[in-house]
Amino acid sequence: MSEPGVPNPEEDGGREEGGVELPCGERIERGDLDLGMREFGCACGETHAVVMDMHPLGRFFPEDVVDVLREAVEPSEKDEFDEFSTVHLMGAVREEFPEDVVAVDASANGDVGYAAAWVADFDARTLHEYAVELMVELMEHAVSHGTEASAQSEFEAQMAEFDAAAFVEEYRAERDWDADRVGPR
């Protein structure tokens, strides 16, 4: 049995050799997903977010936040990854939106250039916002288990003022990366 959110060739929507069934019902080939792709216009008429295993967490969060996440989140000993990564983030997103995100296992296909990818029923900006909201919830949960009441109060006060949508807009504008390059789009 696979870990939640981690691609499994028997559960990834691509039951036929190479094919992937998207959440919208359309089918694409694993090779249709390009390494630089962050989203694509689908035949269904919608734009779908694409994330690949090699995309850095910096696509979603500033490096100082990535450092905090890696320090705070310790992957399971059974996990093949030594530190919190995009794979873990997308596992959390997929767990939250199981019907809206399909995991693509391409680990047996050296021709495509990635081992794992995720395609969402929503666009890259929406995915970014969901990812930020999920990590805020994770941090809030971690702080709630801390022993310092002042840290909990301070974090809660900061989060009361935090606007995930505004953060995503500002971060994406600040990074100013487009879909043709590695970046937060």
C-alpha positions as CSV (number, residue, x, y, z in Angstrom):
1,M,0.0,0.0,0.0
2,S,1.3,3.5,-0.8
3,E,1.8,6.4,1.4
4,P,-1.0,9.1,1.2
5,G,-0.1,11.6,-1.6
6,V,2.9,9.6,-2.8
7,P,2.4,8.4,-6.4
8,N,1.6,4.7,-6.9
9,P,1.4,3.4,-10.4
10,E,-1.7,1.4,-9.5
11,E,-3.5,4.4,-8.0
12,D,-2.3,7.4,-10.0
13,G,-5.1,7.6,-12.5
14,G,-2.8,6.2,-15.3
15,R,-4.1,2.7,-15.4
16,E,-3.1,2.4,-19.1
17,E,0.6,2.4,-19.9
18,G,1.7,6.0,-19.9
19,G,-1.7,7.5,-19.7
20,V,-3.0,9.7,-16.8
21,E,-6.6,10.4,-16.1
22,L,-7.0,13.9,-14.8
23,P,-9.5,14.9,-12.1
24,C,-11.6,16.6,-14.8
25,G,-11.8,13.3,-16.7
26,E,-9.5,14.2,-19.6
27,R,-6.5,11.9,-20.3
28,I,-3.0,13.0,-21.0
29,E,0.3,11.1,-21.5
30,R,3.0,11.3,-18.9
31,G,5.3,12.8,-21.6
32,D,2.8,15.7,-22.0
33,L,4.0,17.1,-18.7
34,D,7.1,19.2,-19.4
35,L,9.8,19.8,-16.7
36,G,9.2,23.6,-16.7
37,M,5.5,23.3,-16.6
38,R,3.6,24.9,-13.7
39,E,0.1,24.7,-15.2
40,F,-1.4,23.9,-18.5
41,G,-4.6,24.6,-20.5
42,C,-6.6,21.4,-20.7
43,A,-8.9,20.2,-23.4
44,C,-11.7,20.4,-20.7
45,G,-11.3,24.2,-21.0
46,E,-9.8,24.7,-17.5
47,T,-6.2,25.4,-16.4
48,H,-4.6,22.8,-14.2
49,A,-1.7,23.2,-11.8
50,V,1.3,20.9,-12.3
51,V,3.9,20.2,-9.6
52,M,6.9,17.9,-10.1
53,D,9.0,16.2,-7.5
54,M,12.1,18.3,-8.4
55,H,10.2,21.6,-8.0
56,P,11.7,23.4,-5.0
57,L,9.6,24.3,-2.0
58,G,10.7,27.9,-2.8
59,R,8.0,27.7,-5.5
60,F,5.5,28.2,-2.7
61,F,7.4,29.7,0.3
62,P,10.4,32.0,0.9
63,E,13.6,30.2,1.8
64,D,13.5,31.2,5.4
65,V,10.0,29.6,5.8
66,V,11.3,26.5,3.9
67,D,14.2,26.3,6.5
68,V,11.6,26.5,9.4
69,L,9.5,23.8,7.8
70,R,12.4,21.6,7.3
71,E,13.5,22.1,10.9
72,A,10.0,21.6,12.3
73,V,8.8,18.7,10.2
74,E,10.6,15.4,10.4
75,P,9.8,12.8,7.8
76,S,9.1,9.3,8.9
77,E,12.0,6.9,9.2
78,K,10.3,4.8,6.5
79,D,10.4,7.9,4.2
80,E,13.0,7.9,1.5
81,F,13.4,11.7,1.9
82,D,15.7,13.1,4.6
83,E,13.9,16.4,4.9
84,F,10.5,18.0,4.3
85,S,10.1,18.4,0.5
86,T,7.7,19.2,-2.3
87,V,6.7,15.5,-2.2
88,H,5.5,15.9,1.4
89,L,3.7,19.2,0.6
90,M,1.9,17.7,-2.3
91,G,1.0,14.6,-0.1
92,A,-0.7,17.1,2.3
93,V,-2.5,18.8,-0.6
94,R,-3.6,15.5,-2.1
95,E,-4.8,14.4,1.3
96,E,-6.9,17.5,1.7
97,F,-8.2,17.4,-1.9
98,P,-8.2,13.7,-2.9
99,E,-10.7,14.1,-5.7
100,D,-9.0,17.2,-7.1
101,V,-5.3,16.1,-7.3
102,V,-4.0,13.1,-9.2
103,A,-0.5,11.8,-8.5
104,V,1.5,10.6,-11.5
105,D,4.2,8.0,-11.0
106,A,6.8,8.2,-13.8
107,S,9.6,6.6,-11.8
108,A,9.8,3.7,-14.3
109,N,9.9,6.0,-17.3
110,G,13.3,7.6,-17.7
111,D,12.2,9.5,-20.8
112,V,10.0,12.1,-19.1
113,G,12.6,13.6,-16.7
114,Y,10.6,13.4,-13.5
115,A,9.8,10.6,-11.1
116,A,6.6,12.1,-9.6
117,A,4.1,14.8,-10.6
118,W,0.8,16.0,-9.4
119,V,-1.9,17.6,-11.5
120,A,-4.7,19.5,-9.8
121,D,-8.2,20.3,-11.0
122,F,-7.5,24.0,-10.1
123,D,-4.9,26.5,-11.4
124,A,-1.4,27.1,-10.0
125,R,-2.3,30.2,-8.1
126,T,-5.2,28.4,-6.3
127,L,-2.8,25.5,-5.5
128,H,-0.3,28.0,-4.1
129,E,-2.9,29.4,-1.8
130,Y,-4.0,26.0,-0.6
131,A,-0.4,25.0,0.0
132,V,0.2,28.1,2.1
133,E,-3.0,27.5,4.1
134,L,-2.1,23.9,4.8
135,M,1.4,24.9,6.0
136,V,-0.1,27.6,8.3
137,E,-2.4,24.9,9.7
138,L,0.6,22.6,10.2
139,M,2.6,25.3,12.0
140,E,-0.4,26.2,14.1
141,H,-0.7,22.6,15.1
142,A,3.0,22.4,16.0
143,V,2.9,25.6,18.1
144,S,-0.2,24.3,19.9
145,H,1.9,21.3,21.1
146,G,4.6,23.6,22.4
147,T,5.2,24.4,26.0
148,E,5.4,28.1,25.8
149,A,2.0,29.8,26.1
150,S,3.4,33.1,25.0
151,A,4.6,31.5,21.7
152,Q,1.2,30.1,21.1
153,S,-0.5,33.5,21.8
154,E,2.0,35.3,19.6
155,F,1.5,32.9,16.7
156,E,-2.3,33.0,17.0
157,A,-2.2,36.9,17.0
158,Q,0.0,36.8,13.9
159,M,-2.2,34.3,12.1
160,A,-5.3,36.4,12.9
161,E,-3.7,39.1,10.7
162,F,-2.3,36.7,8.1
163,D,-4.1,36.7,4.7
164,A,-3.0,33.7,2.6
165,A,-4.4,35.2,-0.6
166,A,-2.5,38.5,-0.1
167,F,0.7,36.6,0.8
168,V,0.5,34.5,-2.4
169,E,-0.1,37.6,-4.6
170,E,2.8,39.4,-3.0
171,Y,5.1,36.4,-3.1
172,R,4.3,35.6,-6.7
173,A,4.8,39.2,-7.8
174,E,8.1,39.5,-5.8
175,R,9.5,36.3,-7.3
176,D,8.3,37.4,-10.7
177,W,8.9,34.0,-12.3
178,D,6.9,32.9,-15.2
179,A,5.7,29.4,-16.2
180,D,8.7,28.8,-18.5
181,R,11.2,28.9,-15.6
182,V,11.5,27.2,-12.3
183,G,9.6,29.3,-9.8
184,P,6.4,29.8,-7.8
185,R,4.0,30.0,-10.7
